[in-house]
Amino acid sequence: QVQLVESGGGLVQAGGSLRLSCAASQRTFSRLRMGWFRQAPGKEREFVAGIRWSGETTYAADSVKGRFTISRDYAKNTVYLQMNSLKSEDTAVYYCAAAGVLRPSGTYDYWGQGTQVTVSS
C-alpha cells in the first residue's frame, strides 16, 4: 500500500507560481510511476503531468506545457509539480497519483487526498 500526501496548494494571483509536493510512504518510491491530476468544480478529473519511475521521461497535458514541470527527488520520496504563469483556469483540486512500473500506461492505483489551488484573476 502506498500513501501519498500532497502539500503546497493555496491562493495565488494570475501570473504567479506555486510548487506542489507529494510525499510517498513507500520505500520503493523509485519503482513507482507518478502523476498529477486535477479536478475543477463541475468538471471531470483530468491528467496534468506524469513522470516515469526512472525520471527520464515526463509527460504534460497540452494545457500546461511550457508552464508546469514535474520532477522527483528519490532521496525524499517526493514528486513535485512546479506551476508557473498560473491562470484562473488552473483553479482546481490537485491530486497526486502513483502506480507500479508494471501497471498499464495511464493506470494509477494510489491517490492522495488532494490540495486546493486557487488562482485569482
Residue frames as a rotation matrix with the C-alpha (Angstrom) as fourth column:
GLN 1
0.578 0.816 0.000 0.00
0.816 -0.578 0.000 0.00
0.000 0.000 -1.000 0.00
VAL 2
-0.569 -0.738 0.362 1.26
0.752 -0.646 -0.134 3.45
0.333 0.196 0.922 -0.92
GLN 3
0.430 0.655 -0.621 0.23
0.809 -0.585 -0.057 6.56
-0.400 -0.478 -0.782 0.96
LEU 4
-0.379 -0.477 0.793 0.53
0.792 -0.610 0.012 9.91
0.478 0.633 0.609 -0.77
VAL 5
0.298 0.420 -0.857 0.37
0.806 -0.592 -0.009 13.27
-0.511 -0.688 -0.515 0.96
GLU 6
0.060 -0.200 0.978 0.16
0.793 -0.585 -0.169 16.47
0.606 0.786 0.123 -1.08
SER 7
0.265 0.024 -0.964 1.07
0.703 -0.689 0.177 19.93
-0.660 -0.724 -0.199 0.09
GLY 8
-0.718 -0.692 -0.078 1.79
0.509 -0.597 0.620 23.36
-0.476 0.405 0.781 -1.32
GLY 9
-0.176 0.726 0.665 -1.61
0.866 -0.207 0.455 24.43
0.468 0.656 -0.592 -2.57
GLY 10
-0.414 0.078 -0.907 -3.04
0.627 -0.697 -0.347 27.85
-0.660 -0.712 0.239 -1.88
LEU 11
0.746 0.666 0.005 -4.27
0.531 -0.591 -0.607 31.12
-0.401 0.456 -0.795 -3.29
VAL 12
-0.427 -0.897 -0.109 -2.16
0.555 -0.356 0.751 32.91
-0.713 0.260 0.651 -5.89
GLN 13
0.261 0.477 -0.839 -2.72
-0.364 -0.757 -0.543 35.72
-0.894 0.447 -0.024 -8.35
ALA 14
0.914 0.093 0.395 -2.80
0.325 0.417 -0.849 35.07
-0.243 0.904 0.351 -12.07
GLY 15
0.671 -0.737 0.081 0.72
-0.301 -0.371 -0.879 35.01
0.677 0.565 -0.471 -13.46
GLY 16
0.252 -0.558 0.791 2.15
-0.965 -0.087 0.247 33.74
-0.069 -0.825 -0.560 -10.20
SER 17
-0.210 -0.458 -0.864 3.75
-0.458 0.827 -0.327 30.43
0.864 0.327 -0.383 -9.25
LEU 18
0.503 0.245 0.829 3.23
-0.844 0.346 0.410 27.57
-0.187 -0.906 0.381 -6.84
ARG 19
-0.481 -0.607 -0.633 5.07
-0.645 0.734 -0.213 24.34
0.594 0.305 -0.744 -6.19
LEU 20
0.651 0.714 0.259 3.11
-0.735 0.506 0.451 21.30
0.191 -0.484 0.854 -5.14
SER 21
-0.584 -0.811 0.048 4.77
-0.784 0.548 -0.292 18.44
0.210 -0.208 -0.955 -3.30
CYS 22
0.658 0.726 -0.198 3.69
-0.642 0.679 0.356 14.85
0.393 -0.107 0.913 -2.89
ALA 23
-0.397 -0.790 0.466 5.42
-0.918 0.345 -0.197 12.66
-0.005 -0.506 -0.862 -0.33
ALA 24
0.369 0.473 -0.800 5.14
-0.530 0.814 0.237 8.91
0.764 0.337 0.551 -0.82
SER 25
0.580 -0.053 0.813 5.28
-0.782 0.243 0.574 6.46
-0.228 -0.969 0.099 2.04
GLN 26
0.984 -0.061 0.166 6.66
0.089 0.983 -0.163 3.51
-0.153 0.175 0.973 0.17
ARG 27
0.272 -0.961 -0.038 10.34
-0.175 -0.089 0.980 2.71
-0.946 -0.260 -0.193 0.31
THR 28
-0.306 -0.353 0.884 10.15
0.738 0.498 0.455 1.53
-0.601 0.792 0.108 -3.28
PHE 29
0.424 0.469 -0.775 9.37
0.002 -0.856 -0.518 5.04
-0.906 0.218 -0.364 -4.49
SER 30
-0.409 -0.703 -0.582 11.96
-0.604 -0.270 0.750 4.58
-0.684 0.659 -0.314 -7.21
ARG 31
-0.945 0.106 0.308 9.78
0.270 0.785 0.557 1.86
-0.183 0.610 -0.771 -8.75
LEU 32
-0.028 0.986 -0.164 6.64
0.656 -0.106 -0.748 3.98
-0.755 -0.128 -0.644 -8.92
ARG 33
-0.595 0.058 0.802 5.28
0.652 -0.549 0.523 5.89
0.471 0.834 0.289 -11.87
MET 34
-0.459 0.354 -0.815 3.95
0.629 -0.518 -0.579 9.20
-0.627 -0.779 0.015 -10.54
GLY 35
-0.496 0.337 0.801 1.43
0.676 -0.430 0.599 11.66
0.546 0.838 -0.015 -11.83
TRP 36
-0.829 0.340 -0.445 -0.56
0.075 -0.720 -0.690 14.78
-0.555 -0.605 0.571 -11.09
PHE 37
-0.428 0.798 0.424 -4.24
0.788 0.099 0.608 15.21
0.443 0.594 -0.671 -11.87
ARG 38
-0.970 0.197 -0.140 -6.71
-0.084 -0.817 -0.571 17.99
-0.227 -0.542 0.809 -11.19
GLN 39
-0.372 0.917 0.142 -10.42
0.889 0.308 0.338 18.43
0.267 0.252 -0.930 -10.88
ALA 40
-0.967 0.131 0.217 -12.19
-0.151 -0.985 -0.077 21.74
0.203 -0.107 0.973 -11.20
PRO 41
-0.556 0.819 0.139 -15.74
-0.165 0.055 -0.985 22.29
-0.815 -0.570 0.105 -9.87
GLY 42
0.432 0.883 -0.185 -18.29
-0.440 0.027 -0.897 20.68
-0.787 0.469 0.400 -12.16
LYS 43
0.375 -0.381 -0.845 -15.64
-0.884 0.126 -0.449 19.08
0.278 0.916 -0.290 -14.33
GLU 44
0.967 -0.100 -0.234 -14.11
0.125 0.987 0.099 15.64
0.221 -0.125 0.967 -14.62
ARG 45
0.529 -0.849 0.008 -10.69
-0.105 -0.056 0.993 14.88
-0.842 -0.526 -0.119 -13.25
GLU 46
0.970 -0.222 -0.102 -8.01
-0.103 0.008 -0.995 15.41
0.221 0.975 -0.015 -15.84
PHE 47
0.469 -0.880 -0.066 -4.38
0.874 0.453 0.177 14.42
-0.126 -0.141 0.982 -16.27
VAL 48
0.931 -0.229 -0.283 -1.86
-0.209 -0.973 0.099 17.21
-0.298 -0.033 -0.954 -15.73
ALA 49
0.244 -0.922 -0.302 1.61
-0.882 -0.081 -0.465 15.67
0.404 0.379 -0.833 -15.77
GLY 50
0.988 0.051 0.145 3.40
-0.106 0.907 0.407 12.37
-0.111 -0.418 0.902 -15.26
ILE 51
0.161 -0.983 -0.087 6.89
-0.974 -0.144 -0.177 11.05
0.161 0.113 -0.980 -14.71
ARG 52
0.579 0.019 -0.815 8.26
-0.180 0.978 -0.104 7.55
0.795 0.207 0.569 -15.16
TRP 53
0.956 -0.187 -0.227 9.97
0.284 0.382 0.880 5.64
-0.078 -0.905 0.418 -12.41
SER 54
0.146 -0.976 0.161 13.36
0.988 0.136 -0.074 6.42
0.050 0.170 0.984 -13.96
GLY 55
0.312 0.041 -0.949 12.63
0.379 -0.921 0.085 10.14
-0.871 -0.386 -0.303 -14.04
GLU 56
-0.710 -0.697 0.101 13.97
0.337 -0.211 0.918 10.31
-0.619 0.685 0.385 -17.57
THR 57
-0.748 0.511 0.423 10.61
0.425 -0.121 0.897 10.74
0.510 0.851 -0.126 -19.25
THR 58
-0.689 0.577 -0.437 7.92
0.191 -0.437 -0.879 13.22
-0.699 -0.690 0.191 -18.34
TYR 59
-0.510 0.645 0.568 4.52
0.767 0.042 0.641 13.99
0.390 0.763 -0.516 -19.83
ALA 60
-0.769 0.325 -0.551 2.29
0.141 -0.755 -0.641 17.02
-0.624 -0.570 0.534 -19.62
ALA 61
0.195 0.914 0.357 -1.15
0.820 0.048 -0.570 17.95
-0.538 0.404 -0.740 -20.82
ASP 62
-0.197 -0.256 0.946 -1.24
0.863 -0.503 0.044 20.45
0.464 0.826 0.320 -23.67
SER 63
0.685 0.611 0.396 -2.96
0.363 -0.758 0.542 22.97
0.631 -0.228 -0.742 -21.43
VAL 64
0.937 -0.338 -0.092 0.05
-0.038 -0.360 0.932 23.16
-0.348 -0.870 -0.350 -19.10
LYS 65
0.425 -0.823 0.377 3.01
0.904 0.404 -0.137 22.51
-0.040 0.399 0.916 -21.39
GLY 66
-0.149 -0.604 0.783 5.64
0.532 -0.716 -0.452 25.18
0.833 0.349 0.429 -21.04
ARG 67
0.147 0.263 0.953 4.18
-0.570 -0.765 0.299 26.31
0.808 -0.588 0.037 -17.70
PHE 68
0.743 0.177 0.645 4.17
-0.648 0.432 0.627 23.26
-0.168 -0.884 0.436 -15.42
THR 69
-0.075 -0.817 -0.572 7.10
-0.660 0.471 -0.585 20.95
0.747 0.334 -0.574 -14.71
ILE 70
0.931 0.335 0.147 7.01
-0.340 0.645 0.684 17.62
0.134 -0.687 0.714 -12.91
SER 71
-0.073 -0.981 -0.182 10.09
-0.579 0.190 -0.793 16.27
0.812 0.047 -0.581 -11.15
ARG 72
0.890 0.358 -0.282 11.01
-0.008 0.631 0.775 13.77
0.456 -0.688 0.565 -8.47
ASP 73
-0.003 -0.858 0.514 13.50
-0.894 -0.228 -0.386 13.52
0.449 -0.461 -0.766 -5.62
TYR 74
0.291 0.111 -0.950 14.40
-0.021 0.994 0.110 9.91
0.957 -0.012 0.291 -4.84
ALA 75
-0.732 -0.638 -0.240 16.16
0.248 0.079 -0.966 10.80
0.635 -0.766 0.101 -1.60
LYS 76
-0.861 0.452 0.232 12.99
-0.471 -0.537 -0.700 12.42
-0.192 -0.712 0.675 -0.26
ASN 77
-0.722 0.628 0.291 10.43
0.654 0.757 -0.011 10.04
-0.227 0.182 -0.957 -1.84
THR 78
-0.014 0.673 -0.739 8.76
0.223 -0.718 -0.659 13.14
-0.975 -0.175 -0.140 -3.19
VAL 79
-0.358 0.007 0.934 7.38
0.932 -0.060 0.358 14.28
0.059 0.998 0.015 -6.52
TYR 80
-0.479 0.094 -0.873 6.89
0.248 -0.939 -0.237 17.95
-0.842 -0.330 0.426 -7.33
LEU 81
0.160 0.484 0.861 4.76
0.984 -0.146 -0.100 19.99
0.077 0.863 -0.499 -9.67
GLN 82
-0.630 -0.405 -0.662 6.20
0.422 -0.895 0.145 23.41
-0.652 -0.188 0.735 -10.38
MET 83
0.213 0.809 0.548 3.45
0.973 -0.127 -0.191 25.64
-0.085 0.574 -0.814 -11.72
ASN 84
-0.695 -0.489 -0.527 4.36
0.397 -0.872 0.286 28.93
-0.599 -0.010 0.801 -13.35
SER 85
-0.932 0.330 -0.152 2.34
-0.342 -0.651 0.678 31.56
0.125 0.683 0.719 -15.20
LEU 86
-0.745 0.666 0.030 -0.79
0.559 0.649 -0.516 30.39
-0.363 -0.367 -0.856 -13.47
LYS 87
-0.792 0.588 0.165 -4.16
-0.240 -0.548 0.801 31.17
0.562 0.595 0.575 -14.99
SER 88
-0.354 0.747 0.563 -7.63
-0.913 -0.144 -0.383 31.30
-0.205 -0.649 0.732 -13.49
GLU 89
0.534 0.603 -0.593 -8.49
-0.749 0.663 -0.001 28.14
0.392 0.444 0.806 -15.39
ASP 90
-0.380 -0.714 -0.587 -5.82
-0.182 0.681 -0.710 26.29
0.907 -0.163 -0.389 -13.41
THR 91
-0.430 0.300 0.851 -8.02
-0.901 -0.192 -0.388 26.59
0.047 -0.934 0.353 -10.34
ALA 92
0.378 0.494 -0.783 -8.79
-0.412 0.847 0.336 23.07
0.829 0.196 0.524 -9.14
VAL 93
0.652 -0.269 0.709 -8.08
-0.576 0.431 0.694 20.43
-0.492 -0.861 0.126 -6.55
TYR 94
0.189 -0.709 -0.680 -4.78
-0.830 0.255 -0.497 18.82
0.526 0.658 -0.540 -7.49
TYR 95
0.855 0.160 0.494 -4.19
-0.404 0.803 0.438 15.13
-0.327 -0.574 0.751 -6.79
CYS 96
-0.288 -0.943 -0.166 -1.02
-0.952 0.264 0.154 13.14
-0.102 0.202 -0.974 -6.69
ALA 97
0.826 0.557 0.085 -1.18
-0.536 0.823 -0.189 9.57
-0.176 0.111 0.978 -8.01
ALA 98
-0.294 -0.951 0.097 1.11
-0.893 0.310 0.326 6.55
-0.340 0.010 -0.941 -8.21
ALA 99
0.873 0.475 -0.109 1.32
-0.483 0.814 -0.322 3.18
-0.064 0.333 0.941 -9.90
GLY 100
0.297 -0.764 0.573 3.79
0.006 0.602 0.799 0.31
-0.955 -0.234 0.184 -10.01
VAL 101
-0.399 -0.589 -0.702 6.05
-0.646 -0.363 0.672 0.16
-0.651 0.722 -0.236 -13.03
LEU 102
-0.958 0.012 0.287 4.31
0.172 0.824 0.540 -2.92
-0.230 0.567 -0.791 -14.42
ARG 103
-0.089 0.990 -0.111 0.88
0.416 -0.064 -0.907 -1.35
-0.905 -0.127 -0.406 -14.43
PRO 104
0.097 0.183 0.978 -0.60
0.995 -0.021 -0.095 -0.35
0.003 0.983 -0.185 -17.81
SER 105
-0.876 -0.437 0.203 0.19
0.459 -0.885 0.075 3.10
0.147 0.159 0.976 -19.03
GLY 106
-0.522 0.679 0.516 -2.32
-0.320 -0.717 0.619 5.62
0.791 0.158 0.592 -17.76
THR 107
0.471 0.667 -0.577 -3.41
0.290 0.500 0.816 3.45
0.833 -0.552 0.042 -14.85
TYR 108
-0.547 -0.575 0.609 -2.91
-0.429 -0.432 -0.793 4.80
0.719 -0.695 -0.011 -11.35
ASP 109
-0.062 0.479 -0.876 -3.74
0.468 0.789 0.398 2.79
0.881 -0.385 -0.273 -8.26
TYR 110
-0.124 -0.094 -0.988 -2.91
0.984 -0.139 -0.110 5.13
-0.127 -0.986 0.109 -5.39
TRP 111
0.114 0.294 0.949 -4.20
0.469 -0.858 0.210 8.64
0.876 0.422 -0.236 -4.79
GLY 112
-0.895 -0.371 -0.246 -3.56
0.408 -0.463 -0.787 11.44
0.178 -0.805 0.566 -2.38
GLN 113
-0.210 0.855 -0.474 -6.25
0.841 -0.090 -0.534 13.46
-0.499 -0.511 -0.700 -0.64
GLY 114
0.263 0.275 0.925 -5.81
0.835 -0.545 -0.076 16.48
0.483 0.792 -0.373 -2.88
THR 115
-0.396 -0.360 -0.845 -4.70
0.693 -0.721 -0.018 20.06
-0.603 -0.592 0.535 -2.37
GLN 116
0.631 0.765 0.128 -6.64
0.692 -0.481 -0.538 23.13
-0.350 0.429 -0.833 -3.45
VAL 117
-0.685 -0.728 -0.004 -5.10
0.632 -0.597 0.493 25.59
-0.362 0.335 0.870 -5.89
THR 118
0.525 0.850 -0.043 -6.99
0.754 -0.488 -0.440 28.82
-0.395 0.198 -0.897 -6.45
VAL 119
-0.650 -0.710 0.272 -5.82
0.748 -0.535 0.392 31.38
-0.133 0.458 0.879 -9.00
SER 120
0.272 0.745 -0.609 -7.38
0.562 -0.637 -0.527 34.81
-0.781 -0.199 -0.592 -8.74
SER 121
0.003 -0.208 0.978 -7.66
0.977 -0.208 -0.047 36.97
0.213 0.956 0.203 -11.84
